[in-house]
């Protein structure tokens, strides 16, 4: 089975058939209808990106400084990294999985590790348990 079919099978299993890649991407929303994550598959890797929208940022915190501090501590971040989106305000947490590592088992584990990292790292920025 090719990688796109494996990813689509995994997405379908997670969503009762609702999620699929379209042109190599799948955009997921949370229960409030807000963008939760984007999943992209290209020829080299599977990328999961979690945005932290500007409205969720603490008003008195310099996000760039917090990002630099967290990115300099691989013991905290692990396999993830922070960046700013094109608007220079939206924080994005990215995790990647090489295509050669894609299987149904690794996808499930990768998603769990990615969402756990998202929750922990965004808590470090916002001080909020859930976003």
Secondary structure as GFF3:
##gff-version 3
##sequence-region A 1 131
A	DSSP	alpha_helix	3	15	.	.	.	ID=ss1
A	DSSP	beta_strand	25	29	.	.	.	ID=ss2
A	DSSP	beta_strand	35	41	.	.	.	ID=ss3
A	DSSP	beta_strand	45	52	.	.	.	ID=ss4
A	DSSP	three_ten_helix	54	56	.	.	.	ID=ss5
A	DSSP	alpha_helix	63	71	.	.	.	ID=ss6
A	DSSP	alpha_helix	74	77	.	.	.	ID=ss7
A	DSSP	beta_strand	80	84	.	.	.	ID=ss8
A	DSSP	beta_strand	91	98	.	.	.	ID=ss9
A	DSSP	three_ten_helix	99	101	.	.	.	ID=ss10
A	DSSP	alpha_helix	104	126	.	.	.	ID=ss11
###
